[in-house]
Amino acid sequence: MLNVDLHCHSNVSDGTLTPAAVAARAKANGVDIWALTDHDEIGGVAAARAAAAELGLPYVAGVEISITWAGQTIHIVGLQIDETNLELVQGLAATRGGRERRAREMSEQLAAAGIPGAFEGALKHVGNPDLISRTHFARYLVEIGRCADTSEVFRNFLTEGNPGYVPHRWASLEQSVRWIHGAGGIAVVAHPGRYKLSDLAFDAFFNEFKQLGGSAIEVVTGSHTPDQYGYYAKVATDYGFLASRGSDFHSPSESRIDLGALPPLPDSLTPVWHNW
């Protein structure tokens, strides 16, 4: 099977490497087809495409869109998009719009918990100020020694019920799928195993996603445990979804799985790239 990695991030969103450096790492790790999928941002697509072309690495333009569904944040990946599509460009700009306000509220909460200056500290880790996120705050808390690593940060801060957690209203599921389809792309549910939804809610979500024209879910991903590979393979089969694969790589020092290091998809599934 081809070594396909269709989910990773650069410093255009919350990764630590430039798009060109991510391309080089993917090539060095034996990736055969690669997609950069930065959060709510397509500013790295052109650089990623150029770097991949220079390396002889087949490239797929992508994005990861933050949505709110049933009060939870869920991510929808768009693959094979036209990054110049006006509705997609405008939709992503609107989605990014509330991040600074949210980040300042997060900083205020952290200051009340005895961690002053978090907004300014997080900014030092941001490649694109429009995309300041929890990950950048987490890196700052590691930098100042408040936590040993980002995993410890998210156990104690920035998550629901802990200091620094501020919910945000993102795009809707319908909007995300419409933007992706309007840009000629394929809509994929990112790492479904990360979302805290009941079986009944997941059924409603997957059915709505399918009715809107969503066609794939990530099965083998760096955000899933090996046990979840089999579980979401069955979900893909039950709902008739194509299956995607991606490391969700962010950083050499932070990511659980490196680019290109995942096991293959189960043979019983139809890969999202089957007709590319």
C-alpha positions as CSV (number, residue, x, y, z in Angstrom):
1,M,0.0,0.0,0.0
2,L,1.1,3.5,-0.7
3,N,2.4,5.5,2.3
4,V,-0.1,8.3,2.3
5,D,-0.2,11.0,4.9
6,L,-3.1,13.4,4.5
7,H,-3.1,15.3,7.8
8,C,-0.3,17.4,9.2
9,H,0.5,21.0,10.2
10,S,3.1,23.7,9.6
11,N,3.9,26.9,11.5
12,V,1.3,28.6,9.3
13,S,-1.1,27.2,12.0
14,D,0.0,25.4,15.1
15,G,3.0,23.3,13.8
16,T,6.6,24.2,14.5
17,L,8.1,23.6,11.0
18,T,7.7,25.6,7.8
19,P,5.7,24.1,5.0
20,A,8.9,23.4,3.1
21,A,10.4,21.7,6.1
22,V,7.3,19.5,6.6
23,A,7.5,18.5,2.9
24,A,11.2,17.6,3.4
25,R,10.4,15.5,6.5
26,A,7.6,13.7,4.7
27,K,9.8,12.9,1.7
28,A,12.7,11.7,4.0
29,N,10.2,9.5,5.9
30,G,9.0,7.7,2.8
31,V,5.7,9.4,2.3
32,D,4.3,8.7,-1.2
33,I,1.4,11.2,-1.2
34,W,1.3,14.1,1.2
35,A,-1.3,16.8,2.2
36,L,-0.6,19.8,4.4
37,T,-3.9,20.5,6.4
38,D,-3.3,23.6,8.5
39,H,-6.1,24.8,10.9
40,D,-8.5,27.2,9.2
41,E,-5.7,28.5,7.0
42,I,-4.6,27.9,3.5
43,G,-1.7,30.3,3.5
44,G,0.9,27.5,3.5
45,V,-0.6,25.6,0.5
46,A,1.5,27.4,-2.2
47,A,4.8,26.9,-0.4
48,A,3.9,23.3,0.4
49,R,3.1,22.6,-3.2
50,A,6.3,24.2,-4.5
51,A,8.5,22.4,-2.0
52,A,6.8,19.0,-2.8
53,A,7.2,19.6,-6.5
54,E,10.9,20.2,-6.0
55,L,11.2,17.0,-4.0
56,G,9.2,15.0,-6.5
57,L,6.6,14.3,-3.8
58,P,2.9,14.1,-5.0
59,Y,1.0,16.7,-3.1
60,V,-2.7,17.3,-2.3
61,A,-3.9,20.7,-1.2
62,G,-5.7,20.5,2.1
63,V,-7.1,22.4,5.1
64,E,-8.6,21.4,8.5
65,I,-11.7,23.4,9.4
66,S,-12.9,23.9,13.0
67,I,-16.6,23.5,13.5
68,T,-19.0,23.6,16.4
69,W,-21.5,20.7,16.5
70,A,-23.8,20.0,19.5
71,G,-21.6,22.3,21.6
72,Q,-18.4,20.5,20.8
73,T,-15.4,21.5,18.6
74,I,-15.0,19.0,15.7
75,H,-12.5,19.2,12.8
76,I,-13.3,18.5,9.2
77,V,-10.5,18.1,6.7
78,G,-10.8,19.2,3.2
79,L,-8.6,17.4,0.6
80,Q,-7.9,18.2,-3.1
81,I,-9.2,21.8,-2.6
82,D,-8.7,24.8,-4.8
83,E,-7.2,27.2,-2.2
84,T,-8.2,30.2,-4.4
85,N,-11.9,29.5,-4.1
86,L,-13.5,32.8,-2.8
87,E,-16.1,31.2,-0.6
88,L,-13.5,29.0,1.1
89,V,-11.1,31.9,1.5
90,Q,-13.8,34.1,3.0
91,G,-15.2,31.4,5.2
92,L,-11.9,30.5,6.7
93,A,-11.1,34.2,7.4
94,A,-14.4,34.5,9.3
95,T,-13.6,31.3,11.2
96,R,-10.2,32.7,12.3
97,G,-11.7,36.0,13.3
98,G,-12.5,35.3,16.9
99,R,-9.2,33.7,17.9
100,E,-7.5,36.8,19.3
101,R,-10.5,37.7,21.6
102,R,-10.6,34.1,22.8
103,A,-6.8,34.1,23.4
104,R,-7.0,37.2,25.5
105,E,-9.8,35.6,27.7
106,M,-7.6,32.5,28.0
107,S,-4.7,34.7,29.2
108,E,-6.9,36.4,31.8
109,Q,-7.9,33.1,33.2
110,L,-4.3,31.9,33.4
111,A,-3.3,35.1,35.1
112,A,-5.9,34.5,37.7
113,A,-4.4,31.1,38.2
114,G,-0.9,32.6,38.8
115,I,0.5,32.6,35.3
116,P,0.8,36.2,34.1
117,G,1.8,37.3,30.6
118,A,0.5,34.2,28.8
119,F,-0.9,36.0,25.8
120,E,2.4,37.7,25.1
121,G,4.2,34.4,25.8
122,A,2.0,32.4,23.5
123,L,2.5,34.9,20.7
124,K,6.2,34.1,20.6
125,H,5.3,30.6,19.4
126,V,2.8,31.8,16.8
127,G,3.8,31.8,13.1
128,N,0.5,33.5,12.1
129,P,-1.0,35.8,14.8
130,D,-4.5,35.2,13.3
131,L,-4.2,31.6,14.4
132,I,-3.2,31.8,18.0
133,S,-4.5,28.7,19.7
134,R,-4.3,26.5,22.8
135,T,-1.2,24.8,21.4
136,H,0.7,28.0,21.5
137,F,-0.3,28.7,25.1
138,A,0.7,25.1,25.9
139,R,4.2,25.6,24.5
140,Y,4.6,28.8,26.6
141,L,3.6,26.9,29.7
142,V,6.3,24.3,28.9
143,E,8.8,27.0,28.2
144,I,8.4,28.7,31.6
145,G,8.6,25.3,33.3
146,R,5.0,25.3,34.6
147,C,4.5,21.8,32.9
148,A,7.0,19.2,31.7
149,D,5.4,18.8,28.3
150,T,2.3,19.8,26.3
151,S,0.4,16.6,27.4
152,E,0.7,17.7,31.0
153,V,-0.5,21.2,30.1
154,F,-3.7,19.8,28.6
155,R,-4.3,17.6,31.6
156,N,-4.2,20.6,33.9
157,F,-5.0,23.7,31.8
158,L,-6.8,24.9,28.7
159,T,-9.4,22.1,28.7
160,E,-12.9,22.2,30.0
161,G,-13.1,22.5,33.8
162,N,-9.5,23.8,34.0
163,P,-7.9,27.3,34.0
164,G,-7.5,28.8,30.5
165,Y,-10.4,27.0,28.8
166,V,-12.6,29.4,26.7
167,P,-15.1,27.8,24.3
168,H,-15.4,29.3,20.9
169,R,-18.2,29.2,18.3
170,W,-16.7,27.9,15.0
171,A,-18.2,27.3,11.6
172,S,-21.1,24.9,11.3
173,L,-20.9,21.4,9.8
174,E,-23.0,22.5,6.8
175,Q,-20.7,25.5,6.2
176,S,-17.5,23.5,6.3
177,V,-18.8,20.8,3.9
178,R,-20.2,23.5,1.5
179,W,-16.9,25.4,1.5
180,I,-14.9,22.2,0.8
181,H,-17.2,21.0,-2.0
182,G,-17.4,24.5,-3.5
183,A,-13.6,24.4,-3.7
184,G,-13.8,21.0,-5.5
185,G,-12.6,19.1,-2.5
186,I,-13.5,16.0,-0.4
187,A,-14.8,16.4,3.1
188,V,-13.3,14.1,5.8
189,V,-14.0,13.8,9.5
190,A,-10.7,14.3,11.3
191,H,-9.8,11.8,14.1
192,P,-13.3,11.0,15.3
193,G,-11.9,9.1,18.2
194,R,-11.0,12.4,19.9
195,Y,-14.6,13.6,20.3
196,K,-16.6,13.0,23.5
197,L,-19.9,12.1,21.9
198,S,-22.3,9.4,22.9
199,D,-23.1,6.6,20.5
200,L,-26.4,8.2,19.7
201,A,-24.8,11.6,19.1
202,F,-22.1,10.0,16.9
203,D,-24.9,8.3,14.8
204,A,-26.6,11.6,14.4
205,F,-23.4,13.4,13.4
206,F,-22.3,10.8,10.9
207,N,-25.7,10.7,9.3
208,E,-25.8,14.5,9.0
209,F,-22.3,14.5,7.6
210,K,-23.2,11.9,5.0
211,Q,-26.5,13.7,4.1
212,L,-24.5,16.9,3.5
213,G,-22.2,15.0,1.1
214,G,-19.3,14.2,3.4
215,S,-17.6,11.1,2.1
216,A,-14.7,10.0,4.4
217,I,-13.4,9.6,7.9
218,E,-9.9,9.3,9.3
219,V,-9.4,5.7,10.5
220,V,-5.6,5.4,11.0
221,T,-4.4,8.6,12.5
222,G,-1.8,9.7,15.0
223,S,-4.7,10.9,17.2
224,H,-6.2,7.4,17.5
225,T,-5.0,4.5,19.6
226,P,-4.4,1.1,17.8
227,D,-7.7,-0.2,19.3
228,Q,-9.5,2.7,17.6
229,Y,-8.2,1.8,14.2
230,G,-10.4,-1.3,14.1
231,Y,-13.3,0.5,15.7
232,Y,-13.4,3.3,13.1
233,A,-12.7,0.9,10.3
234,K,-16.1,-0.7,11.3
235,V,-17.7,2.8,11.4
236,A,-16.4,3.5,7.9
237,T,-17.9,0.2,6.7
238,D,-21.2,0.7,8.5
239,Y,-21.8,4.2,7.1
240,G,-20.2,3.6,3.7
241,F,-17.4,6.1,4.2
242,L,-14.1,6.1,2.4
243,A,-11.1,5.8,4.8
244,S,-8.3,8.3,5.3
245,R,-4.9,8.1,7.0
246,G,-2.8,10.9,8.5
247,S,-0.3,11.4,11.2
248,D,-1.7,14.7,12.5
249,F,2.0,15.7,12.8
250,H,2.7,19.0,14.5
251,S,6.3,18.9,15.7
252,P,9.3,16.5,15.9
253,S,9.3,16.9,19.7
254,E,5.5,16.9,20.4
255,S,3.8,14.6,18.0
256,R,2.9,11.0,19.0
257,I,3.4,9.7,15.5
258,D,5.9,11.0,12.9
259,L,5.0,11.7,9.3
260,G,4.6,8.5,7.4
261,A,5.0,6.3,10.4
262,L,1.4,5.0,10.7
263,P,0.4,1.4,9.9
264,P,-1.6,0.9,6.7
265,L,-5.4,1.1,6.4
266,P,-7.2,-2.3,6.8
267,D,-7.5,-4.1,3.5
268,S,-11.3,-4.1,3.8
269,L,-11.6,-0.4,3.4
270,T,-11.7,1.8,0.3
271,P,-9.0,4.6,0.7
272,V,-10.1,8.2,0.1
273,W,-7.3,8.3,-2.6
274,H,-8.6,5.2,-4.4
275,N,-9.5,7.1,-7.6
276,W,-6.9,9.9,-7.6
